């Protein structure tokens, strides 16, 4: 069992101690906190956001701007940090816009300056609905809403929205104008969008809709329900539950082109992997994957043409074009996938956080496993870390040199917005900005069993 504590030296050489659960457990916990918590929509502050100016804004760790957040918030201890008092809040960046949604309200800011662009209340949603995800594309903001009950209108009733587990409300990134509402799977939603069309992961198909008319452009069905899926570039991989070949250990994966809908079904484990020959539980660090082995586990990530599965038998990497096994490691789990161009996956393996080339399994870095508890994402071999509670700050940890390479100013009670798909949340694909909720002024707790009230909740944009 990995340690929940790790020591690090900041630039002044002072040793600090940070504690937290393992990375994915931590993210899941924060997601649960948000689903069970949320904001009562209120009037956004009319004051101008605080922001930095000049050359220092280009340095990693710079706080580009802060903007006040509406509604009641709490300053929770630990990884939760500054969270809404009632329902969840979700955030994303993309196309020059930073967006936060809570309750049934959505607010957009200029990604560079923090200037508020618009604030809207979602329409066509039933009382009791709440935002459960936000994803920002270049021209479109997709807001996931649950429960999947909406008022009846000409277009909504035709698409049968009332039977879905979630629905996506599509907004113009420029104006906040509501465009369409589409049905989606509970853990699905929009995976690609532009002014003309939106691609949605539904309960049984990936579907592209025309944003002008709401009509289907193309649809690709997959088997089973409750699928895991991952997007890499213009491709989505969907693990088809109920289509595994049992003892053969081969699982069906649907590969779909998000631009055209062209699709193929591949089956994992259909070829040899050099060096992947010893059985699970031995000391060699890899597992065999021939016929007769258990299924490879669950789809956990993807990058380029490689898909990763994690489970009781460790981590297995497959060629996403033909299903051939590329490599495998026992007693390992996926912690982070580098979103840069290096093609690196970071694995929890024994007492190490091991960085390997995602295509070849060749090790490229190693760090203490205890560091993983405080890391949230990795880009170009530098991971984002957060300190907790009232003295919180963000910092960059170089996984090659095992050193802190930048540190932000104080960010009290920092909260990391979670979207387990990786398409939204505090850090969106391709973005160099992290969105964090913090508390600039902590008040008293309302009761002995509650967290202190945050009297000045703010949204911070941090350069990473």
Residue pairs with C-beta under 8 A, 6 or more apart in sequence:
2 22
2 348
2 351
2 369
2 370
2 372
2 373
3 369
3 370
4 19
4 20
4 21
4 370
4 373
5 17
5 18
5 19
5 370
6 17
6 18
6 368
6 370
6 371
6 373
6 374
7 15
7 16
7 17
8 15
8 16
8 18
8 371
8 397
8 404
9 15
9 403
9 404
10 16
10 395
10 404
10 407
11 404
11 407
16 387
18 373
18 374
18 385
18 387
18 388
19 373
19 388
20 26
20 78
20 79
20 373
20 374
20 388
21 29
21 79
21 373
22 335
22 348
22 372
22 373
23 335
23 336
23 348
23 372
23 373
23 375
23 376
24 333
24 335
26 79
26 373
27 376
27 416
27 418
27 420
28 420
29 79
29 80
30 79
30 80
30 415
30 416
30 418
31 418
31 420
33 76
33 80
33 83
33 88
34 83
34 84
34 88
34 89
34 90
34 417
34 418
35 88
35 132
36 88
37 83
37 84
37 85
37 86
37 87
37 88
37 89
38 84
38 86
38 87
38 88
38 89
38 102
38 103
38 130
38 131
39 69
39 70
39 71
39 72
39 73
39 84
39 85
39 86
39 87
39 89
39 102
39 103
39 105
40 71
40 72
40 85
40 86
40 103
41 70
41 71
41 102
41 103
41 104
41 105
41 121
42 70
42 71
43 70
44 68
44 69
44 70
44 107
44 116
44 119
45 67
45 68
45 70
47 68
48 115
49 65
49 66
49 67
49 68
49 109
49 113
49 114
49 115
49 116
50 65
50 66
50 114
51 57
51 64
51 65
51 66
51 113
51 114
52 62
52 63
52 64
52 65
56 62
57 64
57 463
58 463
59 406
59 463
60 382
60 396
60 405
60 406
60 463
60 464
61 394
61 395
61 396
61 406
61 407
61 408
61 409
61 462
61 463
61 464
62 408
62 462
62 463
63 408
63 409
63 411
63 460
63 461
63 462
63 463
64 112
64 113
64 114
64 433
64 461
64 462
64 463
65 109
65 113
65 114
65 460
65 461
66 114
66 438
66 440
66 458
66 459
66 460
66 461
67 109
67 114
67 116
67 458
67 459
68 456
68 457
68 458
68 459
69 89
69 100
69 437
69 457
69 458
69 459
70 105
70 107
71 84
71 85
71 102
71 103
71 457
72 84
72 85
72 86
72 453
73 82
73 83
73 84
73 85
73 437
73 439
73 453
73 454
73 457
74 82
74 83
74 84
74 85
74 450
74 451
74 452
74 453
74 454
75 81
75 82
75 390
75 412
75 413
75 439
75 442
75 451
75 452
75 453
75 454
76 82
76 83
76 413
76 451
77 388
77 389
77 451
78 388
78 389
79 388
79 416
80 415
81 388
81 389
81 392
81 413
81 414
81 415
81 416
81 437
81 438
81 439
82 413
82 414
82 415
82 437
82 438
82 439
82 454
82 457
83 89
83 415
83 437
84 102
85 453
86 103
87 102
87 103
87 130
87 131
88 102
88 130
88 131
88 132
89 100
89 101
89 102
89 131
89 417
89 437
90 100
90 101
90 102
90 131
90 132
90 133
90 134
90 144
90 417
90 419
90 424
90 425
91 98
91 99
91 100
91 101
91 134
91 417
91 424
91 425
91 426
91 435
91 437
91 459
92 98
92 99
92 134
92 135
92 136
92 141
92 417
92 419
92 423
92 424
92 425
92 428
92 435
93 99
93 111
93 136
93 427
93 428
93 431
93 433
93 435
94 135
94 136
94 137
94 138
94 173
94 428
94 430
94 431
95 136
95 137
95 138
95 139
95 173
96 110
96 111
96 112
97 108
97 109
97 110
97 111
97 117
97 136
97 141
97 173
98 108
98 109
98 110
98 111
98 114
98 136
98 433
98 435
98 459
98 461
99 106
99 107
99 108
99 109
99 134
99 136
99 141
100 106
100 107
100 134
100 417
100 435
100 459
101 107
101 131
101 134
101 143
102 131
103 130
103 131
104 121
104 122
104 125
104 129
104 130
104 131
104 145
105 119
105 120
105 121
105 122
106 119
106 120
106 122
106 131
106 134
106 141
106 143
106 171
106 176
107 116
107 118
107 119
108 116
108 117
108 118
108 119
108 141
108 173
108 176
109 115
109 116
109 117
109 459
109 461
110 117
111 431
111 433
111 461
114 461
117 174
117 176
118 175
118 176
119 176
120 171
120 176
120 177
120 178
122 129
122 131
122 143
122 145
122 169
122 178
123 178
124 150
124 151
124 153
124 156
124 169
124 178
124 181
125 145
125 150
125 151
125 167
125 169
126 147
126 149
126 150
126 151
128 147
128 149
129 145
129 146
129 147
129 149
129 150
130 145
130 146
131 143
131 144
131 145
132 144
132 145
132 146
132 166
133 142
133 143
133 144
133 189
133 419
133 424
134 141
134 142
134 143
134 144
134 419
134 424
135 141
135 142
135 144
135 189
135 190
135 193
135 419
135 423
135 424
135 428
136 142
136 173
136 424
136 428
137 173
137 190
137 192
137 193
137 194
138 173
138 194
139 172
139 173
139 174
139 193
139 194
139 195
140 170
140 171
140 172
140 173
140 179
140 190
140 193
140 194
140 195
140 198
140 211
141 170
141 171
141 172
141 173
141 176
142 168
142 169
142 170
142 171
142 189
142 190
142 193
142 198
143 168
143 169
143 170
143 171
144 166
144 167
144 168
144 169
144 184
144 189
144 190
145 166
145 167
145 168
145 169
146 165
146 166
146 167
146 186
148 161
148 162
148 163
148 164
148 165
148 166
148 167
148 183
149 162
150 156
150 161
150 162
150 167
150 181
155 180
155 181
155 214
156 181
158 214
159 181
159 182
159 183
159 214
160 183
161 167
161 181
161 182
161 183
163 183
164 183
164 184
164 185
164 202
164 203
165 184
165 185
165 186
165 203
166 183
166 184
166 185
166 186
166 187
166 188
166 189
167 181
167 182
167 183
167 184
168 181
168 182
168 184
168 189
168 190
168 198
168 200
169 178
169 181
170 178
170 179
170 180
170 181
170 182
170 190
170 193
170 198
170 211
171 177
171 178
171 179
172 179
179 211
180 198
180 209
180 211
180 214
182 190
182 198
182 200
182 207
182 209
182 214
183 200
183 202
183 203
184 190
184 200
184 201
184 202
185 201
185 202
185 203
185 227
187 226
187 420
187 421
188 200
188 201
188 202
188 203
188 229
189 200
189 201
189 421
190 198
190 199
190 200
191 199
191 200
191 201
191 206
191 229
191 231
191 236
191 258
191 421
191 423
192 198
192 199
192 231
192 234
192 258
193 199
193 211
195 211
196 210
196 211
196 212
197 208
197 209
197 210
197 211
197 217
198 208
198 209
198 211
199 206
199 207
199 208
199 209
199 236
199 258
200 206
200 207
200 208
200 209
201 229
201 236
201 238
203 225
204 221
204 222
204 225
205 219
205 220
205 221
205 222
206 219
206 220
206 222
206 236
206 238
206 254
206 256
206 261
207 216
207 218
207 219
207 220
208 216
208 217
208 218
208 219
208 258
208 261
209 215
209 216
209 217
210 216
210 217
217 261
218 260
218 261
219 261
220 254
220 256
220 261
220 263
222 238
222 240
222 254
223 240
223 241
223 242
223 243
223 252
224 240
224 241
224 242
224 243
225 241
225 242
226 241
227 238
227 239
227 240
227 241
228 238
228 239
228 298
228 299
228 300
229 236
229 237
229 238
229 239
229 299
229 421
230 236
230 237
230 299
230 300
230 301
230 302
230 307
230 421
230 422
231 237
231 258
231 302
231 421
231 422
231 423
232 302
232 303
232 304
232 320
233 304
234 257
234 258
234 259
235 255
235 256
235 257
235 258
235 302
235 320
236 255
236 256
236 258
237 253
237 254
237 255
237 256
237 299
237 302
237 307
237 320
238 253
238 254
238 256
239 251
239 252
239 253
239 254
239 298
239 299
239 309
240 251
240 252
240 253
240 254
240 265
243 251
243 252
244 250
244 251
244 252
244 295
245 251
245 267
246 295
247 291
247 292
248 269
248 291
248 292
249 268
249 269
249 289
249 290
249 291
249 292
249 293
249 294
249 295
249 296
250 267
250 268
250 269
250 270
250 295
250 323
251 267
251 268
251 269
251 295
251 296
251 309
252 265
252 266
252 267
253 265
253 266
253 267
253 268
253 299
253 307
253 318
253 320
253 323
254 263
254 264
254 265
255 263
255 264
255 265
255 266
255 320
255 321
256 262
256 263
257 263
266 318
266 320
266 321
266 322
266 323
267 323
268 296
268 307
268 309
268 316
268 318
268 323
268 325
269 289
269 290
269 293
269 296
269 316
269 318
269 323
269 325
270 322
270 323
270 324
270 325
271 319
271 322
271 323
271 324
271 325
272 325
273 289
273 324
273 325
273 326
273 327
273 328
274 327
275 286
275 327
275 361
276 286
276 287
276 288
276 289
276 325
276 327
276 328
277 286
277 288
278 284
278 286
278 287
278 288
278 330
279 287
279 288
280 287
280 288
280 312
280 313
280 314
280 330
281 330
281 331
282 330
284 330
285 329
285 330
285 331
285 332
285 349
286 314
286 327
286 328
286 329
286 330
287 293
287 313
287 314
287 316
287 328
287 329
287 330
288 328
289 296
289 316
289 325
289 328
293 313
294 311
294 312
294 313
295 311
296 309
296 311
296 313
296 316
296 318
297 309
297 310
297 311
297 312
297 313
297 316
298 309
298 310
298 311
299 307
299 308
299 309
300 308
300 309
300 310
300 315
300 334
301 307
301 308
301 334
301 337
301 345
301 422
302 308
302 320
303 337
303 338
303 343
303 345
303 358
304 320
304 343
304 358
304 359
305 319
305 320
305 321
306 317
306 318
306 319
306 320
306 326
306 343
306 358
306 359
307 317
307 318
307 320
308 315
308 316
308 317
308 318
308 334
308 337
308 345
308 358
309 315
309 316
309 317
309 318
310 332
310 333
310 334
313 328
313 330
314 328
314 329
314 330
314 331
314 332
314 333
315 328
315 329
315 332
315 333
315 334
315 345
315 347
316 325
316 327
316 328
317 325
317 326
317 327
317 328
317 345
317 358
317 359
317 361
318 324
318 325
318 326
319 325
319 326
326 359
326 360
326 361
327 360
327 361
329 347
329 349
329 356
329 361
331 349
331 350
332 347
332 348
332 349
332 354
333 347
333 348
334 345
334 346
334 347
334 348
335 346
335 347
335 348
335 353
335 372
335 375
336 345
336 346
336 372
336 375
336 377
336 378
336 383
337 344
337 345
337 346
337 358
337 378
338 344
338 345
338 346
338 355
338 378
338 379
338 380
338 381
339 377
339 378
339 379
339 422
339 427
339 429
339 430
340 378
340 379
340 380
340 381
341 380
342 364
342 380
342 381
343 357
343 358
343 359
344 355
344 356
344 357
344 358
344 364
344 365
344 378
344 381
345 355
345 356
345 358
346 353
346 354
346 355
346 372
346 378
346 383
346 399
347 353
347 354
347 355
347 356
348 354
348 369
348 372
349 369
350 369
351 368
351 369
352 366
352 367
352 368
352 369
353 366
353 367
353 368
353 369
353 371
353 372
353 399
354 363
354 365
354 366
355 363
355 364
355 365
355 366
355 367
355 381
355 399
355 400
356 362
356 363
356 364
357 364
364 400
365 381
365 399
365 400
367 397
367 399
367 402
368 402
371 385
371 397
374 385
374 386
374 387
375 383
375 384
375 385
375 397
376 383
376 384
376 385
376 386
376 416
376 426
376 427
377 383
377 384
377 426
377 427
378 384
378 399
379 427
379 464
381 398
381 399
381 400
382 396
382 397
382 398
382 399
382 405
382 464
383 396
383 397
383 399
384 394
384 395
384 396
384 397
384 427
384 434
384 464
385 394
385 395
385 396
385 397
386 392
386 393
386 394
386 395
386 411
386 414
386 416
386 436
387 393
387 394
387 395
387 414
388 414
389 412
389 413
390 412
390 413
390 442
391 410
391 412
392 410
392 411
392 412
392 413
392 414
392 438
393 407
393 408
393 409
393 410
393 411
393 414
394 407
394 408
394 411
394 414
394 434
394 436
394 462
394 464
395 404
395 406
395 407
395 408
396 404
396 405
396 406
396 407
396 464
397 403
397 404
397 405
398 404
398 405
408 462
411 436
411 438
411 460
411 462
412 438
412 439
412 440
412 442
413 438
413 439
413 442
413 454
414 436
414 437
414 438
414 460
415 436
415 437
415 438
416 425
416 426
416 436
417 424
417 425
417 426
417 435
417 436
417 437
418 425
418 426
419 425
422 429
423 429
426 434
426 435
426 436
427 433
427 434
427 435
427 464
432 463
432 464
433 461
433 462
433 463
433 464
434 461
434 462
434 464
435 459
435 460
435 461
435 462
436 459
436 460
436 462
437 457
437 458
437 459
437 460
438 457
438 458
438 460
439 454
439 455
439 456
439 457
439 458
440 456
440 457
440 458
441 454
441 455
441 456
442 452
442 453
442 454
442 455
443 452
443 453
443 454
443 455
444 452
444 453
445 451
445 452
445 453
446 453
